[in-house]
Amino acid sequence: GTVRLTRILGLGRALDLILTGRAVGAEEAEKIGLVNRVVAPGTVRKEAEILARQLAGFPQECMRNDRESCYEQYHYTSIREAMENEWRWGLKSLASQEMKQGAKQFAGGSGRHGNFAKL
């Protein structure tokens, strides 16, 4: 917890939680970035399945490349190295068949303004 929590929340908030051991409610957890979203009680599984279907509908190779770039950025000591790594992963995504299909869908209106209903 001392490494990941500090990276997620920042030093001050991480120390607050680590040293006090205090409980954090759902709204505060979302506000400080400990969780990405809060759903109504009793709807966690339903909402998780909706999210899973949404993620499964996106280009998987591109998503894997983005995820790897995010994880790997911690291995670099400079922002320049991390940005170069991001560029390398981005080029892999751009060269994929998924990218060609995605560009075609985007040109047709899918994915614009966060609307992914046509994917």
All heavy atoms as an XYZ file, in Angstrom:
927
protein
N       0.779     -1.202      0.000
C       0.000      0.000      0.000
C       0.823      1.271      0.000
O       0.376      2.284     -0.501
N       2.033      1.260      0.546
C       2.779      2.504      0.660
C       3.297      3.007     -0.681
O       3.516      4.199     -0.843
C       3.970      2.368      1.634
O       4.853      1.361      1.150
C       3.499      2.034      3.030
N       3.477      2.128     -1.645
C       3.952      2.552     -2.963
C       2.785      2.942     -3.857
O       2.699      4.059     -4.355
C       4.799      1.440     -3.636
C       5.154      1.825     -5.060
C       6.047      1.168     -2.824
N       1.862      2.009     -4.051
C       0.759      2.281     -4.982
C      -0.176      3.361     -4.473
O      -0.607      4.227     -5.238
C      -0.003      0.993     -5.281
C       0.801      0.053     -6.167
C       0.136     -1.253     -6.284
N       0.164     -1.821     -4.932
C      -0.169     -3.054     -4.636
N      -0.578     -3.856     -5.564
N      -0.104     -3.505     -3.402
N      -0.501      3.330     -3.213
C      -1.409      4.339     -2.666
C      -0.811      5.735     -2.804
O      -1.499      6.682     -3.173
C      -1.724      4.028     -1.203
C      -2.982      4.634     -0.621
C      -4.214      4.223     -1.410
C      -3.147      4.249      0.834
N       0.477      5.873     -2.556
C       1.136      7.171     -2.687
C       1.114      7.645     -4.138
O       0.890      8.823     -4.412
C       2.590      7.081     -2.169
O       2.546      6.666     -0.802
C       3.289      8.413     -2.270
N       1.317      6.729     -5.085
C       1.288      7.113     -6.499
C      -0.116      7.500     -6.948
O      -0.285      8.365     -7.791
C       1.817      5.974     -7.366
C       3.305      5.805     -7.234
C       3.815      4.692     -8.102
N       5.247      4.547     -7.920
C       6.085      4.238     -8.877
N       5.648      4.032    -10.099
N       7.361      4.124     -8.642
N      -1.108      6.842     -6.412
C      -2.490      7.118     -6.808
C      -3.014      8.405     -6.167
O      -3.613      9.242     -6.829
C      -3.414      5.930     -6.441
C      -3.063      4.711     -7.295
C      -4.887      6.300     -6.610
C      -3.711      3.428     -6.811
N      -2.774      8.557     -4.863
C      -3.390      9.655     -4.110
C      -2.471     10.840     -3.859
O      -2.949     11.919     -3.518
C      -3.874      9.141     -2.752
C      -4.867      7.995     -2.758
C      -5.233      7.629     -1.332
C      -6.100      8.347     -3.558
N      -1.182     10.642     -3.992
C      -0.231     11.661     -3.579
C       0.205     11.397     -2.146
O      -0.471     10.687     -1.387
N       1.334     11.957     -1.779
C       1.939     11.667     -0.482
C       1.048     12.037      0.698
O       0.854     11.243      1.616
C       3.293     12.395     -0.373
C       4.063     12.171      0.925
C       4.388     10.696      1.126
C       5.327     13.022      0.930
N       0.492     13.249      0.675
C      -0.298     13.708      1.822
C      -1.509     12.834      2.113
O      -1.713     12.398      3.248
N      -2.299     12.572      1.103
C      -3.501     11.750      1.309
C      -3.139     10.311      1.659
O      -3.790      9.674      2.484
C      -4.387     11.788      0.075
C      -5.134     13.090     -0.050
C      -6.228     12.989     -1.089
N      -7.039     14.173     -1.049
C      -7.251     14.954     -2.101
N      -6.718     14.668     -3.267
N      -8.016     16.023     -1.991
N      -2.106      9.794      0.998
C      -1.684      8.425      1.294
C      -1.247      8.300      2.748
O      -1.649      7.369      3.451
C      -0.568      7.994      0.354
N      -0.441      9.248      3.227
C      -0.008      9.205      4.617
C      -1.187      9.308      5.572
O      -1.226      8.618      6.598
C       1.003     10.322      4.894
C       2.418     10.069      4.397
C       3.275     11.320      4.551
C       3.050      8.890      5.111
N      -2.143     10.133      5.254
C      -3.337     10.265      6.080
C      -4.013      8.905      6.255
O      -4.317      8.491      7.374
C      -4.309     11.263      5.439
C      -5.638     11.366      6.171
O      -5.683     11.135      7.398
O      -6.639     11.662      5.506
N      -4.207      8.205      5.167
C      -4.897      6.913      5.246
C      -4.027      5.823      5.861
O      -4.504      5.008      6.663
C      -5.372      6.482      3.860
C      -6.394      7.398      3.195
C      -6.791      6.859      1.837
C      -7.623      7.575      4.072
N      -2.756      5.793      5.492
C      -1.852      4.760      5.998
C      -1.618      4.908      7.494
O      -1.692      3.938      8.251
C      -0.514      4.789      5.224
C      -0.738      4.352      3.773
C       0.534      3.911      5.900
C       0.423      4.671      2.833
N      -1.342      6.134      7.941
C      -0.996      6.334      9.344
C      -2.197      6.312     10.277
O      -2.081      5.895     11.427
C      -0.215      7.642      9.515
C       1.132      7.693      8.766
C       1.792      9.046      8.961
C       2.043      6.568      9.196
N      -3.352      6.759      9.796
C      -4.532      6.757     10.665
C      -5.333      5.474     10.545
O      -6.034      5.093     11.477
C      -5.473      7.939     10.342
O      -6.014      7.755      9.031
C      -4.756      9.271     10.464
N      -5.259      4.824      9.386
C      -6.053      3.611      9.180
C      -7.542      3.875      9.126
O      -8.356      2.971      9.236
N      -7.908      5.132      8.939
C      -9.334      5.479      8.959
C     -10.069      4.936      7.740
O      -9.489      4.751      6.672
C      -9.529      6.988      9.070
C      -9.142      7.778      7.852
C      -9.369      9.286      8.092
N      -8.983     10.063      6.943
C      -9.756     10.262      5.876
N     -10.973      9.750      5.826
N      -9.332     10.989      4.867
N     -11.341      4.668      7.927
C     -12.186      4.197      6.828
C     -12.512      5.360      5.896
O     -12.609      6.511      6.331
C     -13.470      3.595      7.389
N     -12.685      5.048      4.631
C     -13.026      6.048      3.629
C     -14.343      5.639      2.988
O     -14.467      4.514      2.496
C     -11.921      6.141      2.543
C     -12.300      7.119      1.459
C     -10.599      6.515      3.174
N     -15.315      6.529      3.006
C     -16.602      6.251      2.374
C     -16.510      6.337      0.863
O     -15.526      6.829      0.298
N     -17.552      5.890      0.186
C     -17.561      5.829     -1.273
C     -17.371      7.202     -1.917
O     -16.580      7.346     -2.846
C     -18.866      5.199     -1.763
N     -18.085      8.200     -1.430
C     -17.991      9.525     -2.050
C     -16.596     10.122     -1.882
O     -16.031     10.699     -2.810
C     -19.062     10.473     -1.489
C     -20.446     10.238     -2.058
C     -21.105      8.951     -1.517
O     -20.770      8.506     -0.392
O     -21.949      8.387     -2.232
N     -16.027      9.989     -0.680
C     -14.672     10.500     -0.482
C     -13.670      9.722     -1.322
O     -12.759     10.307     -1.916
C     -14.259     10.425      0.991
C     -12.860     10.996      1.213
C     -12.351     10.865      2.645
O     -13.044     10.286      3.493
O     -11.236     11.349      2.892
N     -13.832      8.403     -1.408
C     -12.929      7.575     -2.212
C     -12.929      8.030     -3.665
O     -11.881      8.112     -4.307
C     -13.323      6.108     -2.105
N     -14.102      8.361     -4.182
C     -14.181      8.858     -5.560
C     -13.547     10.255     -5.661
O     -12.794     10.538     -6.592
C     -15.624      8.902     -6.039
C     -15.753      9.333     -7.488
C     -17.184      9.339     -7.986
O     -18.103      9.627     -7.196
O     -17.372      9.057     -9.170
N     -13.832     11.097     -4.694
C     -13.317     12.473     -4.719
C     -11.794     12.514     -4.710
O     -11.188     13.325     -5.412
C     -13.868     13.241     -3.517
C     -13.393     14.664     -3.424
C     -13.951     15.349     -2.187
C     -13.344     16.729     -2.032
N     -13.734     17.344     -0.770
N     -11.154     11.645     -3.948
C      -9.695     11.676     -3.836
C      -9.003     10.785     -4.866
O      -7.780     10.742     -4.918
C      -9.219     11.328     -2.407
C      -9.542      9.877     -2.042
C      -9.771     12.322     -1.402
C      -8.980      9.423     -0.706
N      -9.774     10.093     -5.689
C      -9.184      9.286     -6.755
C      -8.852      7.857     -6.372
O      -8.143      7.169     -7.091
N      -9.377      7.410     -5.248
C      -9.147      6.035     -4.814
C      -9.981      5.046     -5.622
O      -9.563      3.916     -5.857
C      -9.453      5.910     -3.318
C      -9.046      4.630     -2.622
C      -7.559      4.354     -2.786
C      -9.393      4.721     -1.138
N     -11.163      5.482     -6.057
C     -12.010      4.699     -6.954
C     -12.405      5.586     -8.132
O     -12.399      6.810     -8.032
C     -13.279      4.147     -6.251
C     -12.922      3.219     -5.100
C     -14.187      5.267     -5.769
N     -12.749      4.972     -9.245
C     -13.087      5.728    -10.448
C     -14.553      6.099    -10.541
O     -14.902      7.063    -11.214
C     -12.706      4.928    -11.696
C     -11.220      4.755    -11.803
O     -10.462      5.641    -11.445
N     -10.790      3.611    -12.277
N     -15.396      5.316     -9.914
C     -16.825      5.615     -9.963
C     -17.526      4.971     -8.777
O     -17.037      3.999     -8.224
C     -17.449      5.144    -11.277
C     -17.252      3.685    -11.595
C     -17.802      3.278    -12.971
N     -17.230      3.989    -14.086
C     -16.166      3.605    -14.777
N     -15.542      2.505    -14.467
N     -15.719      4.312    -15.788
N     -18.659      5.548     -8.434
C     -19.499      5.035     -7.359
C     -20.853      4.713     -7.967
O     -21.386      5.504     -8.755
C     -19.654      6.070     -6.215
C     -20.642      5.591     -5.168
C     -18.299      6.385     -5.595
N     -21.383      3.560     -7.625
C     -22.691      3.149     -8.146
C     -23.655      2.945     -6.982
O     -23.243      2.839     -5.825
C     -22.577      1.857     -8.997
C     -21.681      2.099    -10.201
C     -22.076      0.694     -8.179
N     -24.916      2.889     -7.304
C     -25.941      2.705     -6.274
C     -25.774      1.351     -5.587
O     -25.373      0.371     -6.230
C     -27.330      2.800     -6.906
N     -26.081      1.303     -4.300
C     -26.006      0.023     -3.585
C     -26.822     -1.056     -4.304
O     -27.913     -0.789     -4.816
C     -26.608      0.340     -2.211
C     -26.401      1.809     -2.036
C     -26.530      2.397     -3.431
N     -26.259     -2.250     -4.363
C     -26.965     -3.368     -4.983
C     -26.807     -3.444     -6.498
O     -27.358     -4.341     -7.128
N     -26.064     -2.500     -7.103
C     -25.925     -2.495     -8.565
C     -24.488     -2.733     -9.019
O     -24.188     -2.594    -10.201
C     -26.415     -1.163     -9.161
O     -25.561     -0.106     -8.717
C     -27.857     -0.871     -8.774
N     -23.624     -3.113     -8.097
C     -22.199     -3.240     -8.434
C     -21.980     -4.239     -9.559
O     -21.287     -3.946    -10.540
C     -21.374     -3.634     -7.185
C     -19.943     -3.956     -7.561
C     -21.408     -2.514     -6.158
N     -22.565     -5.427     -9.450
C     -22.343     -6.440    -10.487
C     -22.892     -5.984    -11.835
O     -22.222     -6.103    -12.862
C     -22.958     -7.774    -10.095
C     -22.673     -8.829    -11.140
C     -23.241    -10.178    -10.783
N     -23.004    -11.076    -11.881
C     -22.363    -12.207    -11.777
N     -21.898    -12.598    -10.621
N     -22.196    -12.967    -12.831
N     -24.096     -5.445    -11.829
C     -24.699     -4.959    -13.075
C     -23.825     -3.895    -13.721
O     -23.542     -3.945    -14.921
C     -26.093     -4.408    -12.794
C     -26.765     -3.797    -13.998
C     -28.084     -3.147    -13.608
C     -28.567     -2.269    -14.745
N     -29.490     -1.247    -14.317
N     -23.377     -2.932    -12.949
C     -22.545     -1.854    -13.469
C     -21.187     -2.375    -13.943
O     -20.663     -1.912    -14.954
C     -22.362     -0.756    -12.422
C     -23.640     -0.020    -12.067
C     -24.239      0.757    -13.233
O     -23.478      1.221    -14.111
O     -25.466      0.912    -13.269
N     -20.627     -3.339    -13.223
C     -19.351     -3.932    -13.631
C     -19.498     -4.663    -14.961
O     -18.614     -4.599    -15.821
C     -18.835     -4.881    -12.559
N     -20.613     -5.352    -15.158
C     -20.852     -6.057    -16.417
C     -21.053     -5.077    -17.574
O     -20.584     -5.330    -18.686
C     -22.043     -6.996    -16.278
C     -21.726     -8.200    -15.401
C     -22.920     -9.082    -15.119
O     -24.064     -8.742    -15.521
O     -22.725    -10.127    -14.472
N     -21.711     -3.974    -17.312
C     -21.875     -2.931    -18.340
C     -20.499     -2.398    -18.739
O     -20.184     -2.265    -19.925
C     -22.794     -1.797    -17.841
C     -24.233     -2.298    -17.746
C     -22.698     -0.567    -18.752
C     -25.180     -1.352    -17.010
N     -19.666     -2.103    -17.742
C     -18.317     -1.614    -18.016
C     -17.504     -2.662    -18.786
O     -16.804     -2.333    -19.745
C     -17.607     -1.243    -16.715
C     -16.151     -0.785    -16.839
C     -16.032      0.449    -17.729
C     -15.565     -0.533    -15.454
N     -17.614     -3.910    -18.387
C     -16.877     -4.989    -19.065
C     -17.293     -5.096    -20.532
O     -16.437     -5.251    -21.413
C     -17.101     -6.314    -18.351
N     -18.588     -5.001    -20.800
C     -19.054     -5.054    -22.197
C     -18.541     -3.849    -22.991
O     -18.143     -3.975    -24.147
C     -20.579     -5.126    -22.251
C     -21.135     -6.510    -22.013
C     -22.618     -6.620    -22.344
N     -23.459     -5.794    -21.497
C     -23.875     -6.134    -20.272
N     -23.524     -7.291    -19.754
N     -24.644     -5.329    -19.580
N     -18.544     -2.687    -22.363
C     -18.041     -1.486    -23.025
C     -16.563     -1.655    -23.375
O     -16.150     -1.405    -24.508
C     -18.235     -0.266    -22.135
C     -17.719      1.023    -22.748
C     -17.811      2.206    -21.798
O     -18.003      2.045    -20.599
N     -17.643      3.390    -22.326
N     -15.774     -2.115    -22.423
C     -14.345     -2.303    -22.663
C     -14.082     -3.389    -23.698
O     -13.177     -3.258    -24.525
C     -13.620     -2.633    -21.355
C     -13.594     -1.520    -20.307
C     -12.946     -2.014    -19.028
C     -12.909     -0.277    -20.837
N     -14.881     -4.432    -23.676
C     -14.724     -5.516    -24.656
C     -15.047     -5.043    -26.069
O     -14.555     -5.609    -27.047
C     -15.608     -6.694    -24.279
N     -15.837     -3.984    -26.198
C     -16.202     -3.457    -27.507
C     -15.149     -2.552    -28.128
O     -15.224     -2.229    -29.305
N     -14.168     -2.149    -27.337
C     -13.108     -1.282    -27.856
C     -12.021     -2.123    -28.507
O     -11.892     -3.311    -28.231
C     -12.507     -0.441    -26.735
C     -13.429      0.619    -26.193
C     -13.448      0.912    -24.845
C     -14.275      1.328    -27.026
C     -14.287      1.896    -24.335
C     -15.121      2.317    -26.532
C     -15.119      2.594    -25.185
N     -11.195     -1.514    -29.343
C     -10.099     -2.244    -29.999
C      -9.122     -2.804    -28.959
O      -8.461     -2.057    -28.245
C      -9.422     -1.187    -30.866
C     -10.405     -0.069    -30.992
C     -11.253     -0.117    -29.764
N      -9.064     -4.118    -28.869
C      -8.303     -4.758    -27.804
C      -6.794     -4.555    -27.912
O      -6.127     -4.354    -26.898
C      -8.651     -6.251    -27.743
C     -10.099     -6.497    -27.352
C     -10.446     -5.894    -26.007
O      -9.911     -6.299    -24.987
N     -11.341     -4.905    -25.996
N      -6.252     -4.601    -29.109
C      -4.809     -4.391    -29.247
C      -4.428     -2.978    -28.814
O      -3.449     -2.777    -28.094
C      -4.350     -4.647    -30.681
C      -2.847     -4.528    -30.845
C      -2.364     -4.871    -32.242
O      -3.169     -5.331    -33.074
O      -1.174     -4.669    -32.491
N      -5.213     -2.017    -29.209
C      -4.957     -0.625    -28.816
C      -5.066     -0.466    -27.301
O      -4.245      0.218    -26.679
C      -5.921      0.318    -29.521
S      -5.699      0.383    -31.306
N      -6.056     -1.104    -26.712
C      -6.229     -1.009    -25.259
C      -5.051     -1.655    -24.529
O      -4.568     -1.109    -23.537
C      -7.551     -1.628    -24.833
C      -8.705     -0.830    -25.387
S     -10.252     -0.853    -24.524
C      -9.987     -1.424    -22.930
N      -4.601     -2.814    -25.017
C      -3.435     -3.461    -24.395
C      -2.199     -2.569    -24.503
O      -1.437     -2.430    -23.546
C      -3.157     -4.818    -25.044
C      -4.067     -5.920    -24.569
C      -3.586     -7.285    -25.040
N      -3.488     -7.385    -26.491
C      -4.491     -7.703    -27.304
N      -5.687     -7.979    -26.802
N      -4.318     -7.783    -28.605
N      -1.998     -1.963    -25.663
C      -0.844     -1.089    -25.853
C      -0.914      0.126    -24.923
O       0.093      0.521    -24.331
C      -0.738     -0.645    -27.314
C      -0.386     -1.785    -28.234
O       0.033     -2.858    -27.807
N      -0.577     -1.571    -29.528
N      -2.076      0.715    -24.793
C      -2.242      1.853    -23.883
C      -1.963      1.438    -22.438
O      -1.303      2.156    -21.683
C      -3.640      2.444    -23.986
C      -3.852      3.255    -25.251
O      -2.867      3.549    -25.955
O      -5.014      3.603    -25.534
N      -2.482      0.272    -22.059
C      -2.267     -0.224    -20.697
C      -0.776     -0.452    -20.440
O      -0.246     -0.050    -19.403
C      -3.054     -1.508    -20.463
C      -2.980     -1.987    -19.024
C      -3.701     -3.290    -18.830
N      -2.960     -4.319    -19.542
C      -3.487     -5.419    -20.059
N      -4.774     -5.637    -19.972
N      -2.738     -6.303    -20.678
N      -0.097     -1.088    -21.388
C       1.338     -1.333    -21.218
C       2.107     -0.027    -21.097
O       3.018      0.097    -20.276
C       1.886     -2.164    -22.373
C       1.462     -3.614    -22.327
C       1.894     -4.333    -21.055
O       3.036     -4.121    -20.589
O       1.089     -5.107    -20.520
N       1.762      0.954    -21.913
C       2.427      2.250    -21.837
C       2.221      2.880    -20.462
O       3.155      3.443    -19.880
C       1.909      3.177    -22.938
O       2.518      4.439    -22.841
N       1.020      2.773    -19.931
C       0.736      3.315    -18.588
C       1.591      2.633    -17.531
O       2.207      3.297    -16.691
C      -0.738      3.142    -18.245
S      -1.838      4.269    -19.104
N       1.627      1.303    -17.551
C       2.424      0.579    -16.561
C       3.913      0.869    -16.708
O       4.619      1.062    -15.724
C       2.195     -0.931    -16.669
C       0.896     -1.393    -16.068
C       0.036     -2.216    -16.772
C       0.513     -1.026    -14.779
C      -1.153     -2.653    -16.229
C      -0.677     -1.452    -14.216
C      -1.506     -2.276    -14.949
O      -2.683     -2.710    -14.408
N       4.394      0.880    -17.932
C       5.824      1.042    -18.161
C       6.340      2.438    -17.844
O       7.532      2.606    -17.581
C       6.177      0.678    -19.601
C       6.103     -0.808    -19.857
C       6.445     -1.185    -21.279
O       6.719     -0.286    -22.106
O       6.432     -2.393    -21.568
N       5.485      3.444    -17.809
C       5.962      4.799    -17.565
C       6.656      4.916    -16.212
O       7.525      5.758    -16.033
C       4.837      5.820    -17.718
C       3.709      5.688    -16.753
C       3.844      6.551    -15.519
O       4.616      7.493    -15.464
N       3.092      6.217    -14.505
N       6.339      4.052    -15.280
C       6.982      4.099    -13.968
C       8.439      3.652    -14.015
O       9.201      3.902    -13.093
C       6.223      3.238    -12.958
C       4.915      3.847    -12.529
C       3.709      3.248    -12.862
C       4.883      5.031    -11.801
C       2.508      3.814    -12.471
C       3.679      5.599    -11.410
C       2.503      4.977    -11.738
O       1.315      5.532    -11.352
N       8.840      2.968    -15.084
C      10.218      2.483    -15.200
C      11.184      3.574    -15.674
O      12.385      3.362    -15.648
C      10.294      1.296    -16.169
C       9.461      0.140    -15.755
N       9.686     -0.578    -14.606
C       8.382     -0.432    -16.337
C       8.788     -1.533    -14.496
N       7.985     -1.470    -15.530
N      10.666      4.687    -16.128
C      11.502      5.733    -16.698
C      11.725      6.852    -15.700
O      10.817      7.238    -14.971
C      10.875      6.280    -17.985
C      10.777      5.215    -19.040
C       9.578      4.543    -19.275
C      11.896      4.845    -19.779
C       9.502      3.539    -20.233
C      11.822      3.843    -20.735
C      10.631      3.194    -20.951
O      10.556      2.196    -21.878
N      12.946      7.362    -15.691
C      13.273      8.429    -14.743
C      12.966      9.812    -15.295
O      12.860     10.762    -14.538
C      14.765      8.355    -14.340
O      15.564      8.404    -15.527
C      15.056      7.076    -13.574
N      12.814      9.917    -16.614
C      12.511     11.231    -17.182
C      11.194     11.181    -17.956
O      10.804     10.129    -18.476
C      13.632     11.689    -18.125
O      13.578     10.998    -19.360
N      10.539     12.304    -18.025
C       9.300     12.407    -18.783
C       9.577     12.156    -20.260
O       8.765     11.565    -20.961
C       8.586     13.766    -18.545
C       7.194     13.786    -19.165
C       9.397     14.919    -19.100
C       6.187     12.965    -18.447
N      10.738     12.571    -20.727
C      11.098     12.359    -22.135
C      11.135     10.872    -22.476
O      10.592     10.450    -23.491
C      12.439     13.023    -22.443
C      12.863     12.851    -23.891
C      14.204     13.528    -24.166
N      14.621     13.351    -25.521
C      14.259     14.126    -26.536
N      13.470     15.159    -26.315
N      14.686     13.895    -27.752
N      11.771     10.073    -21.621
C      11.833      8.626    -21.861
C      10.434      8.010    -21.842
O      10.115      7.161    -22.674
C      12.703      7.947    -20.800
C      14.162      8.257    -20.896
C      14.931      7.685    -19.716
O      14.487      7.844    -18.562
O      15.979      7.075    -19.967
N       9.622      8.446    -20.894
C       8.255      7.924    -20.810
C       7.448      8.299    -22.050
O       6.680      7.483    -22.572
C       7.571      8.437    -19.548
N       7.625      9.525    -22.537
C       6.915      9.965    -23.740
C       7.405      9.204    -24.975
O       6.601      8.849    -25.847
C       7.086     11.473    -23.942
C       6.462     12.321    -22.845
S       4.686     12.141    -22.738
C       4.176     12.981    -24.215
N       8.689      8.912    -25.042
C       9.207      8.116    -26.158
C       8.634      6.704    -26.128
O       8.296      6.135    -27.169
C      10.741      8.086    -26.124
C      11.361      9.410    -26.518
C      12.864      9.477    -26.279
O      13.442      8.531    -25.680
O      13.464     10.495    -26.676
N       8.497      6.154    -24.931
C       7.890      4.837    -24.789
C       6.421      4.870    -25.219
O       5.950      3.971    -25.921
C       8.016      4.332    -23.351
C       7.526      2.918    -23.201
O       8.025      1.998    -23.835
N       6.518      2.743    -22.370
N       5.714      5.905    -24.813
C       4.321      6.060    -25.221
C       4.233      6.131    -26.746
O       3.340      5.526    -27.362
C       3.721      7.322    -24.609
C       2.275      7.559    -25.023
C       1.747      8.888    -24.518
O       2.436      9.916    -24.680
O       0.640      8.888    -23.968
N       5.146      6.844    -27.355
C       5.185      6.972    -28.817
C       5.364      5.595    -29.469
O       4.680      5.263    -30.438
C       6.313      7.925    -29.215
C       6.468      8.114    -30.686
C       7.420      7.578    -31.491
C       5.622      8.883    -31.548
N       7.240      7.965    -32.790
C       6.138      8.774    -32.853
C       4.489      9.660    -31.332
C       5.556      9.405    -33.937
C       3.923     10.287    -32.425
C       4.447     10.164    -33.707
N       6.275      4.788    -28.924
C       6.513      3.443    -29.483
C       5.243      2.594    -29.417
O       4.876      1.935    -30.382
C       7.668      2.754    -28.748
C       9.036      3.259    -29.136
C      10.145      2.392    -28.556
N      10.197      2.413    -27.103
C      10.839      3.329    -26.376
N      11.490      4.306    -26.978
N      10.845      3.256    -25.066
N       4.586      2.614    -28.275
C       3.337      1.846    -28.148
C       2.264      2.411    -29.078
O       1.487      1.664    -29.671
C       2.841      1.848    -26.700
C       3.577      0.871    -25.839
C       4.458      1.157    -24.836
C       3.515     -0.553    -25.908
N       4.940      0.002    -24.287
C       4.371     -1.062    -24.916
C       2.808     -1.449    -26.705
C       4.554     -2.427    -24.698
C       2.991     -2.811    -26.491
C       3.853     -3.292    -25.503
N       2.202      3.724    -29.207
C       1.232      4.355    -30.095
C       1.440      3.962    -31.543
O       0.482      3.715    -32.278
N       2.698      3.873    -31.963
C       2.985      3.451    -33.336
C       2.508      2.021    -33.589
O       2.004      1.717    -34.675
C       4.485      3.576    -33.631
C       5.017      4.995    -33.771
C       6.536      4.977    -33.972
C       4.330      5.748    -34.900
N       2.643      1.161    -32.582
C       2.146     -0.209    -32.723
C       0.629     -0.195    -32.926
O       0.102     -0.938    -33.742
C       2.505     -1.046    -31.494
C       3.962     -1.388    -31.405
C       4.246     -2.223    -30.176
C       5.727     -2.531    -30.084
N       6.046     -3.438    -28.985
N      -0.049      0.649    -32.183
C      -1.505      0.748    -32.326
C      -1.877      1.289    -33.701
O      -2.804      0.785    -34.341
C      -2.096      1.653    -31.242
O      -1.947      1.069    -29.976
N      -1.154      2.305    -34.147
C      -1.448      2.904    -35.449
C      -1.241      1.921    -36.596
O      -1.909      2.017    -37.622
C      -0.593      4.147    -35.672
C      -0.964      5.367    -34.830
C       0.074      6.460    -34.999
C      -2.352      5.871    -35.184
N      -0.342      0.976    -36.423
C      -0.051      0.003    -37.473
C      -1.020     -1.176    -37.469
O      -0.997     -1.997    -38.386
C       1.379     -0.508    -37.318
N      -1.905     -1.244    -36.505
C      -2.789     -2.404    -36.371
C      -3.988     -2.332    -37.317
O      -4.397     -1.256    -37.754
C      -3.292     -2.516    -34.935
O      -4.243     -1.504    -34.659
N      -4.535     -3.482    -37.611
C      -5.761     -3.568    -38.412
C      -6.917     -2.883    -37.678
O      -7.777     -2.278    -38.304
C      -6.108     -5.026    -38.708
C      -5.243     -5.658    -39.775
C      -5.367     -4.932    -41.110
O      -4.445     -4.249    -41.532
N      -6.493     -5.062    -41.764
N      -6.915     -2.987    -36.359
C      -7.962     -2.340    -35.561
C      -7.994     -0.835    -35.814
O      -9.057     -0.234    -35.868
C      -7.714     -2.570    -34.068
C      -7.982     -3.964    -33.596
C      -7.680     -4.113    -32.113
O      -6.957     -3.271    -31.538
O      -8.174     -5.085    -31.546
N      -6.822     -0.250    -35.947
C      -6.748      1.193    -36.173
C      -7.407      1.566    -37.489
O      -8.150      2.548    -37.567
C      -5.289      1.641    -36.144
C      -5.096      3.103    -36.415
S      -5.944      4.128    -35.208
C      -5.725      5.713    -35.967
N      -7.141      0.794    -38.505
C      -7.732      1.079    -39.812
C      -9.255      0.987    -39.746
O      -9.959      1.852    -40.262
C      -7.163      0.124    -40.858
C      -5.693      0.351    -41.104
C      -5.096     -0.711    -41.994
C      -3.585     -0.510    -42.052
N      -2.901     -1.628    -42.648
N      -9.748     -0.046    -39.087
C     -11.195     -0.213    -38.929
C     -11.775      0.905    -38.073
O     -12.825      1.460    -38.378
C     -11.516     -1.575    -38.310
C     -12.986     -1.822    -38.075
C     -13.801     -1.830    -39.352
O     -13.313     -2.201    -40.411
N     -15.042     -1.415    -39.262
N     -11.059      1.247    -36.990
C     -11.522      2.306    -36.099
C     -11.584      3.659    -36.780
O     -12.518      4.436    -36.572
N     -10.593      3.959    -37.609
C     -10.587      5.230    -38.343
C     -11.776      5.300    -39.291
O     -12.418      6.351    -39.433
C      -9.273      5.398    -39.104
N     -12.084      4.178    -39.899
C     -13.233      4.111    -40.813
C     -14.544      4.346    -40.039
O     -15.405      5.112    -40.479
C     -13.245      2.738    -41.487
C     -14.222      2.590    -42.601
C     -14.051      1.204    -43.220
C     -14.870      1.042    -44.457
N     -14.687     -0.278    -45.072
N     -14.652      3.723    -38.870
C     -15.849      3.919    -38.043
C     -15.949      5.366    -37.561
O     -17.035      5.945    -37.555
C     -15.834      2.963    -36.845
C     -16.099      1.525    -37.216
C     -16.012      0.617    -35.997
O     -15.047      0.681    -35.238
N     -17.019     -0.200    -35.817
N     -14.814      5.938    -37.153
C     -14.816      7.319    -36.671
C     -15.247      8.268    -37.783
O     -16.028      9.198    -37.554
C     -13.427      7.697    -36.138
C     -13.389      9.053    -35.501
C     -13.849      9.243    -34.211
C     -12.887     10.148    -36.189
C     -13.811     10.492    -33.610
C     -12.841     11.405    -35.600
C     -13.300     11.581    -34.311
N     -14.759      8.037    -38.985
C     -15.142      8.868    -40.129
C     -16.644      8.782    -40.376
O     -17.261      9.737    -40.840
C     -14.377      8.444    -41.384
N     -17.229      7.627    -40.012
C     -18.669      7.446    -40.155
C     -19.478      7.967    -38.977
O     -20.706      7.848    -38.965
N     -18.803      8.528    -37.960
C     -19.517      9.136    -36.834
C     -19.405      8.390    -35.517
O     -19.777      8.926    -34.479
N     -18.912      7.169    -35.512
C     -18.796      6.409    -34.263
C     -17.677      6.958    -33.393
O     -16.621      7.329    -33.893
C     -18.502      4.935    -34.563
O     -19.590      4.345    -35.219
N     -17.920      6.990    -32.100
C     -16.894      7.390    -31.151
C     -16.704      8.880    -30.981
O     -15.910      9.315    -30.153
N     -17.409      9.670    -31.714
C     -17.242     11.124    -31.584
C     -17.939     11.641    -30.335
O     -19.028     11.189    -29.989
C     -17.800     11.831    -32.815
C     -16.975     11.515    -34.042
C     -17.439     12.290    -35.232
N     -16.652     11.894    -36.396
C     -16.679     12.528    -37.527
N     -17.441     13.581    -37.683
N     -15.945     12.107    -38.530
N     -17.297     12.560    -29.682
C     -17.856     13.208    -28.478
C     -18.214     12.187    -27.409
O     -19.168     12.370    -26.667
C     -19.052     14.082    -28.840
C     -18.809     15.007    -29.977
N     -17.957     16.084    -29.900
C     -19.262     14.988    -31.267
C     -17.920     16.705    -31.066
N     -18.684     16.056    -31.917
N     -17.449     11.098    -27.338
C     -17.684     10.074    -26.318
C     -18.875      9.189    -26.578
O     -19.290      8.441    -25.702
N     -19.450      9.243    -27.767
C     -20.607      8.411    -28.097
C     -20.113      7.141    -28.795
O     -19.727      7.180    -29.946
C     -21.577      9.178    -28.996
C     -22.809      8.374    -29.331
O     -22.960      7.231    -28.911
N     -23.709      8.971    -30.093
N     -20.180      6.034    -28.074
C     -19.677      4.767    -28.605
C     -20.827      3.798    -28.908
O     -20.600      2.605    -29.070
C     -18.708      4.140    -27.630
C     -17.534      5.028    -27.348
C     -17.424      5.710    -26.140
C     -16.537      5.215    -28.301
C     -16.347      6.545    -25.875
C     -15.469      6.049    -28.051
C     -15.374      6.713    -26.849
N     -22.026      4.298    -28.997
C     -23.196      3.443    -29.197
C     -23.135      2.670    -30.524
O     -23.663      1.576    -30.620
C     -24.469      4.274    -29.147
N     -22.474      3.227    -31.538
C     -22.436      2.580    -32.850
C     -21.303      1.583    -32.993
O     -21.141      0.989    -34.044
C     -22.323      3.630    -33.956
C     -23.501      4.566    -34.045
C     -23.280      5.567    -35.157
C     -24.423      6.561    -35.246
N     -24.156      7.529    -36.316
N     -20.476      1.404    -31.970
C     -19.340      0.483    -32.080
C     -19.796     -0.953    -32.019
O     -20.714     -1.326    -31.430
C     -18.314      0.745    -30.967
C     -17.563      2.064    -31.088
C     -16.586      2.209    -29.926
C     -16.798      2.167    -32.387
